[in-house]
Structure formats: structure tokens, C-alpha cells
Amino acid sequence: MTIIFWLCLAVVLYVYIGYPVLLRLGAFGRRKAVDRGSATQTVSILVAAHNEESVIEAKLKNLLACNYPRDRVEILIGSDGSSDRTEAIVRPYAAEGVGLISFPEQQGKSAIQNGLAAASSGEILVFTDADCLFDSEALSQMIENFSDPQVGLVTARPAYVNEPETQITENECLYLRYETWLRRQESEHGVLAMASGSLFAMRRSLWRALDPNVGDDFALPLHVARLGWRNVLEPEAVAYTCLPQNRAESMLRLKVRIISKDFRALLANACLLDPLRHRGLAVSLWSHKLLRWHIPYFLAGLFAASAFLMQRPFFRVWFALQAAFYALALAGFARANGRRLVFPWSVPMSFCLVNFAALLGSLKCLVGRTSGQWTPVRARPAVADGLDPAGSNRALK
């Protein structure tokens, strides 16, 4: 039990502290600069939309305001069996070069993306969500990275515009900043293998049809890395969205869905986990994804070992600290949707929520359960929180 205690503690500390520190120090690879150049490639912007009437017009205005040669941009909206006014809102924009492909029956996001990619013609495919807005320079900033012949995929930096709305959104934004920092370090060291689903771009030559049971923002970067190309994060291109999951239960459902789909994608690319063949990339995937998804099992082992060894003062203190931490988490869940907890007392709640989602998501994947049909949840357009759909985010800066 002593061995179990120290092993579990070591894994938890490595995932949350050790890996970031070693990554920052360059232990998994030297920094690799991107050879940026002028953005001249033809671009196809693809938007899968299902009942997006609340956000689609702001999205179209945002896309049309991009500071990129208009004759080199193709905009395609795929309506996934929409039953609201989504298609009626999009049709008038045909005069401005916006294409609408209507899929009468709902098929799911991946199927629509497959259809849009097949109908597109650009050298670069840009995937973006209907509720995502970005600055007018963001597209050019991303495409400039493709001047480097080793770059296969470029992802934007995600940000939520409703951070102070609830304790859930506030803590999720804190977690997103930590996650983005990790991705930036991985990008600079050439071991990034994930993207932001709200906005990313890839070379058309690397595209492959998506499995409906995996997430595009993980399956495609894994595919790009498997082919020997590089994924990079463009920190200047920020994708702004309004996080609708502002309650504990909705955030839990979202994370379970994401983790189960991403776990499935990683298992389909398990060869990338071999450190003898893929070195730093494999270590990154083990540390950032696989071990993190299994942290709840190590936390359970740590708690059980502490309880078993309580006759020793050292382990009695550890057991008491863990018990207090989980008690704070339960108190946080009890009040998460009511009166807000003061930071940092809300941190145990969010930490446990993330790890409970990892437990459920990994189990859901391993027993073969899929995530069901894609039904996006929208709170309100990001423009309502200060982002001008015409491409200016000065209000947020």
C-alpha cells in the first residue's frame, strides 16, 4: 500500500506539475520556429450548422469581414437538418459568395464536415463553429503558418467571453488558460497533437473523411502528426465563443462527451503512443491526454492507500487533507448553481468535476458507447458580450 500511495502521488504530481515544467524546459524537444510567409493560398471556410438561427448571421458578417483576399476565400455553410430559420438567414448571403448546402436529415457534425470538404475547392480547409467569432486579421495570421513546408495544421487560441457569468464559467476559463499555455509550449516544441474545434485550418492534401464517433479537433491533428507533419498554435488568432455550459451538470455532460470521443480517436491512433518511434510526441500524448484521463483512478488509489495506512501520522495527515479537499468539492457542487463560492474555495469543485468527467468518459469509450447525435447548445451570440461581428475585438482587449 505504501508503494501504491507513492506511485499514485507521483503520477498526479507529474501530470499537473512535472510535465508542464519539463515541457517548458525543453525536455521533450527543442523549440522549433515556424517559417512564416505571406498568406496567398486559396481557402475554404466550412461551417457545420444545426439550428443556428441565434448566431448564424453574426457568423456570416464576421467571415465576410476577414482581411483576406476575397477572391481566394470560399465560404460554405452546411445545414444539418435545421428546422429553424438557419437556412432562410443564410440564403440572402449568396449574393456575397456564401454557399449553402442543405442536408435535409440530421446526420451529425462529422458527416456534414465530410460533405462540405468534398464540395470545397480551397488549398486550405478552415473549420469553424457557427458561434465562434474572430478578429479580421485572424485568418491571415493562421494561413501565414502554411508557408512552412512542415506545417500541416494550424489552430487558433480559444477564449470564452462570458467568464464572470457563473463560478463554473470562471473556473473553466482558468482551466482553459492553463490548457492553452500547455498547447503553446507543445506547439513551440513540435509535439502538439490537438486543435481548438472552434477554429482551425489544415492542408487539403492531408484531409481524410471523419469517423462520426470521434472529434474533428483531435482526430485530424492526430492524423496530421501520424503523417509526419506539424501541428502549430497561432496565439495571435483568437477564437471567441460564449460558453453555454454555465452549470455543473451541463459542463459535466460536455466534458464526458469530449473525453469519450477523444479517447476513441487516440485509441484509433495508438501507434503514436510508442516513444521509440515518436519520441516527444508520444510522451506528450501520454502526459497531456492518456495519463490525465486516468487521473481519477490514481486519485482513488491515493485515497485508499492513505486510509489503509492511517495508523502512521504522515499518512493520517494526507488522508485528512484529501478528505477536506473532497468535502469542499461536495460543498461546491451543492452551491454551484446558486450562490457563488469565493475563489479558491471553488477550485476543488472544478477539479473533481473534470476528473469525474474523465472517469465517465473513459469508461464510456471502453464499453463501446458512442456520444449520440450532435446537438449544439448555444447561449447567445458572442457579439452580445462585446465582440463586433465585423471582426473587431477591441472591446475585449
C-alpha positions in Angstrom: 0.0 0.0 0.0 2.9 2.3 0.6 4.1 1.7 -3.0 0.6 2.3 -4.3 0.5 5.6 -2.3 3.8 6.9 -3.7 3.1 5.7 -7.2 -0.3 7.4 -7.4 1.0 10.6 -5.9 3.9 10.6 -8.3 1.6 10.3 -11.3 -0.7 13.0 -10.2 2.1 15.4 -9.5 3.8 14.6 -12.8 0.7 15.2 -14.9 -0.2 18.6 -13.3 3.2 19.9 -12.4 6.1 17.8 -13.6 5.1 17.6 -17.3 4.4 21.3 -17.7 7.8 22.1 -16.1 9.7 19.6 -18.1 7.9 20.8 -21.3 8.8 24.4 -20.6 12.5 23.4 -20.0 12.6 21.6 -23.4 13.0 18.0 -22.1 10.8 16.6 -24.9 12.3 18.5 -27.8 14.0 21.8 -28.8 12.0 24.9 -29.8 11.1 24.9 -33.5 10.4 28.2 -35.1 7.8 28.4 -37.8 8.9 29.7 -41.2 6.1 32.2 -41.8 5.4 33.9 -45.1 2.6 35.8 -47.0 -0.9 34.3 -47.0 -1.7 33.5 -50.6 -3.3 30.1 -50.6 -7.0 29.6 -51.6 -9.1 29.0 -48.5 -12.4 27.1 -48.0 -14.2 28.1 -44.8 -16.5 25.3 -43.7 -19.3 25.7 -41.1 -21.5 22.9 -40.0 -24.8 24.3 -38.7 -27.7 22.7 -36.9 -30.5 25.1 -35.8 -28.1 28.1 -35.5 -30.6 30.9 -36.1 -29.4 32.8 -33.0 -25.8 33.0 -34.1 -25.5 32.4 -37.9 -26.0 36.0 -39.1 -23.3 37.3 -36.8 -21.1 34.4 -38.0 -21.6 35.3 -41.7 -20.8 39.0 -41.1 -17.7 38.0 -39.2 -16.5 35.8 -42.0 -17.2 38.4 -44.7 -15.2 40.9 -42.7 -12.0 38.8 -42.8 -9.0 40.8 -44.1 -8.1 38.1 -46.7 -8.3 38.4 -50.5 -12.0 37.8 -51.1 -11.4 36.1 -54.5 -9.3 33.5 -52.6 -11.9 32.7 -50.0 -14.8 30.2 -50.3 -17.4 30.1 -47.6 -19.7 27.1 -47.3 -22.4 26.6 -44.7 -23.7 23.0 -44.3 -27.2 22.9 -42.7 -27.6 19.7 -40.8 -31.3 19.1 -41.0 -32.0 22.5 -39.5 -35.7 23.0 -38.6 -35.4 26.7 -37.6 -34.6 29.8 -39.7 -30.9 29.0 -40.2 -31.2 28.4 -44.0 -33.5 31.3 -44.5 -30.9 33.6 -42.9 -28.0 32.2 -44.9 -29.7 32.3 -48.4 -29.6 36.1 -48.9 -25.8 36.0 -48.5 -25.5 34.0 -51.7 -25.1 37.4 -53.4 -21.9 37.9 -51.4 -20.5 34.5 -52.3 -21.7 32.4 -49.4 -22.7 28.8 -50.4 -25.4 26.9 -48.6 -25.6 23.1 -48.8 -28.7 21.8 -47.2 -28.8 18.3 -45.8 -32.5 17.5 -45.2 -31.9 14.9 -42.5 -29.7 15.4 -39.5 -26.5 13.4 -39.9 -24.2 14.8 -37.3 -21.3 17.3 -37.4 -18.7 15.0 -38.8 -20.9 13.9 -41.7 -21.6 17.5 -42.6 -17.9 18.3 -42.4 -17.2 15.4 -44.7 -19.8 16.7 -47.2 -18.5 20.2 -47.0 -14.9 19.2 -47.5 -15.9 17.1 -50.6 -17.7 20.1 -52.1 -15.0 22.6 -51.4 -12.1 23.7 -53.6 -9.6 25.5 -51.4 -6.0 24.5 -50.8 -6.6 25.2 -47.1 -9.7 23.9 -45.3 -10.8 26.1 -42.4 -13.2 24.5 -39.9 -15.1 26.9 -37.5 -18.1 26.7 -35.3 -21.2 28.8 -36.0 -21.0 30.5 -32.6 -17.3 31.4 -33.0 -16.2 35.0 -33.9 -12.7 36.2 -34.5 -10.7 39.3 -35.4 -10.5 40.3 -39.1 -6.7 39.5 -39.1 -7.1 36.1 -37.6 -7.5 34.1 -40.8 -4.4 35.7 -42.4 -2.4 35.1 -39.3 -3.3 31.4 -39.3 -2.6 30.9 -43.1 0.8 32.6 -42.9 2.0 29.5 -41.0 1.4 27.3 -44.0 4.4 28.9 -45.8 6.4 26.5 -43.6 6.5 23.2 -45.6 6.4 21.2 -42.4 3.2 22.7 -41.0 0.1 20.7 -41.8 -2.5 22.1 -39.4 -2.9 25.5 -37.6 -5.2 26.0 -34.6 -6.4 29.3 -33.2 -6.3 30.2 -29.5 -9.7 29.6 -27.8 -11.3 32.1 -25.4 -14.7 32.5 -23.7 -16.3 35.9 -23.5 -18.6 35.1 -20.6 -16.0 34.3 -17.9 -17.6 36.0 -14.9 -21.1 34.7 -15.6 -21.0 31.8 -13.0 -18.4 30.0 -10.9 -18.4 27.2 -13.5 -17.6 29.5 -16.4 -15.0 31.4 -14.3 -13.2 28.2 -13.4 -13.4 26.8 -16.9 -11.8 29.9 -18.2 -9.0 29.5 -15.7 -8.6 25.9 -16.8 -8.6 27.0 -20.5 -5.7 29.4 -19.8 -3.7 26.6 -18.3 -4.6 24.2 -21.2 -3.8 26.9 -23.8 -0.4 27.5 -22.2 0.4 23.8 -22.4 -0.7 23.7 -26.1 1.5 26.7 -26.8 4.5 25.0 -25.3 3.8 21.8 -27.2 3.4 23.8 -30.4 6.7 25.6 -29.9 8.5 22.3 -29.3 6.9 20.5 -32.2 4.8 18.0 -30.2 1.3 19.5 -30.4 -1.4 17.0 -31.4 -4.7 18.7 -30.8 -6.7 21.8 -32.0 -9.4 24.1 -31.0 -12.7 22.9 -32.6 -14.0 26.5 -32.7 -11.3 27.5 -35.3 -8.5 25.5 -37.0 -7.2 25.1 -40.6 -5.4 22.2 -42.4 -3.9 21.5 -45.8 -6.5 20.0 -48.1 -3.9 17.3 -49.2 -3.9 16.0 -45.6 -7.7 15.8 -45.2 -9.4 12.5 -44.7 -13.1 11.7 -44.0 -14.0 11.8 -40.3 -15.4 8.9 -38.3 -18.7 10.2 -36.8 -17.7 8.9 -33.3 -14.5 11.0 -32.9 -13.9 14.7 -32.5 -12.5 16.6 -35.5 -10.3 18.8 -33.3 -8.3 15.7 -32.0 -8.7 13.1 -34.8 -7.4 15.4 -37.5 -4.4 16.7 -35.6 -3.5 13.1 -34.7 -3.8 12.1 -38.4 -1.6 15.1 -39.4 1.0 14.1 -36.8 0.9 10.4 -37.9 1.7 11.5 -41.5 4.8 13.3 -40.2 3.5 16.9 -40.4 3.5 19.5 -37.7 0.5 21.0 -35.8 1.0 24.6 -34.6 -1.0 27.0 -32.4 -1.3 30.6 -33.7 -1.5 32.6 -30.5 -2.5 35.9 -32.2 -5.6 34.3 -33.8 -8.2 34.1 -31.0 -11.5 32.3 -31.4 -14.1 33.9 -29.2 -17.2 31.9 -28.1 -19.8 32.2 -25.4 -19.7 29.1 -23.2 -23.3 27.9 -22.7 -22.4 25.2 -20.2 -22.6 27.5 -17.2 -23.9 24.9 -14.7 -22.2 21.9 -13.2 -24.4 19.3 -14.8 -24.2 20.7 -18.3 -20.4 21.2 -18.0 -20.1 17.5 -16.9 -22.1 16.3 -19.9 -19.9 18.3 -22.3 -16.7 17.0 -20.8 -17.8 13.4 -20.8 -18.8 13.7 -24.5 -15.5 15.3 -25.4 -13.3 12.9 -23.5 -15.1 9.8 -24.8 -14.7 11.0 -28.4 -11.1 12.0 -27.9 -10.2 8.7 -26.2 -11.7 6.8 -29.1 -9.6 8.9 -31.5 -6.4 8.3 -29.6 -7.1 4.5 -29.5 -7.5 4.6 -33.3 -4.0 6.2 -33.5 -2.4 4.1 -30.7 0.8 3.8 -32.7 1.6 7.5 -31.8 1.9 6.4 -28.2 5.1 4.5 -28.9 8.0 6.6 -27.6 10.6 4.6 -29.5 9.0 5.7 -32.8 7.5 9.1 -32.0 9.6 10.3 -29.0 8.4 13.7 -27.7 5.1 13.4 -29.4 4.4 10.1 -27.7 5.4 11.5 -24.3 3.2 14.5 -24.9 0.2 12.3 -25.7 0.8 10.1 -22.7 1.2 13.0 -20.3 -1.3 15.5 -21.7 -4.1 13.1 -22.6 -3.8 9.4 -21.6 -2.5 9.8 -18.1 -4.7 12.8 -17.4 -7.8 10.9 -18.4 -6.7 8.2 -15.9 -6.0 10.6 -13.0 -9.3 9.7 -11.2 -8.1 6.1 -10.9 -4.8 7.3 -9.3 -6.7 9.7 -7.0 -8.8 6.8 -5.9 -5.7 4.7 -5.2 -4.1 7.6 -3.3 -7.2 8.0 -1.1 -7.5 4.2 -0.5 -3.8 3.8 0.4 -3.9 6.8 2.7 -6.9 5.3 4.5 -5.2 1.9 4.8 -2.0 3.5 6.3 -3.7 5.8 8.7 -2.0 4.3 11.7 1.1 6.3 10.7 0.9 10.1 11.4 2.3 11.0 7.9 -0.5 9.2 6.1 -3.1 10.3 8.6 -2.3 13.9 7.6 -2.6 13.0 3.9 -5.9 11.3 4.4 -7.3 14.3 6.3 -6.1 16.7 3.6 -7.8 14.6 0.9 -11.0 14.3 2.9 -11.1 18.0 3.4 -10.5 18.7 -0.3 -13.3 16.4 -1.4 -15.6 17.8 1.3 -15.0 21.3 -0.2 -15.8 19.9 -3.6 -19.1 18.4 -2.4 -20.0 21.8 -0.8 -19.1 23.5 -4.1 -21.4 21.2 -6.1 -24.2 21.8 -3.6 -23.9 25.6 -4.2 -22.5 25.7 -7.8 -25.8 26.7 -9.3 -26.8 29.0 -6.5 -24.7 31.5 -4.5 -21.2 31.7 -5.8 -18.2 30.3 -3.9 -15.2 32.6 -3.5 -12.0 31.6 -5.3 -10.0 29.5 -4.5 -12.7 27.6 -2.5 -14.4 26.7 -5.8 -11.2 25.0 -7.2 -11.9 21.6 -5.6 -15.3 21.5 -7.2 -14.0 22.2 -10.7 -11.0 19.8 -10.2 -13.4 17.0 -9.2 -15.8 17.8 -12.0 -13.0 17.5 -14.6 -11.8 14.2 -13.1 -15.3 12.7 -12.7 -15.9 13.5 -16.3 -12.6 11.8 -17.2 -13.7 8.7 -15.3 -17.1 8.6 -17.0 -15.8 9.5 -20.5 -13.0 6.9 -20.4 -15.4 4.2 -19.2 -18.0 5.2 -21.9 -15.3 4.8 -24.5 -14.0 1.5 -23.2 -17.5 -0.1 -23.1 -18.2 1.0 -26.6 -20.9 3.6 -26.0 -21.0 6.5 -28.6 -21.9 10.1 -27.8 -25.1 10.1 -29.9 -26.3 12.7 -32.4 -24.7 16.1 -32.4 -27.0 18.8 -31.0 -25.1 22.1 -30.4 -26.1 24.2 -27.4 -25.9 27.9 -27.9 -26.3 30.5 -25.1 -26.3 33.7 -27.3 -24.0 35.2 -29.9 -20.6 36.3 -28.7 -21.4 39.7 -30.2 -23.8 40.1 -27.2 -20.7 40.1 -25.0 -18.7 42.8 -26.7 -17.3 41.2 -29.9 -18.2 43.1 -33.1 -19.1 40.5 -35.8 -17.4 42.7 -38.3 -14.1 41.5 -37.0 -13.1 43.9 -34.2 -12.5 42.6 -30.7 -11.3 45.9 -29.3 -13.9 45.7 -26.6 -12.3 42.6 -25.3 -8.7 43.7 -25.5 
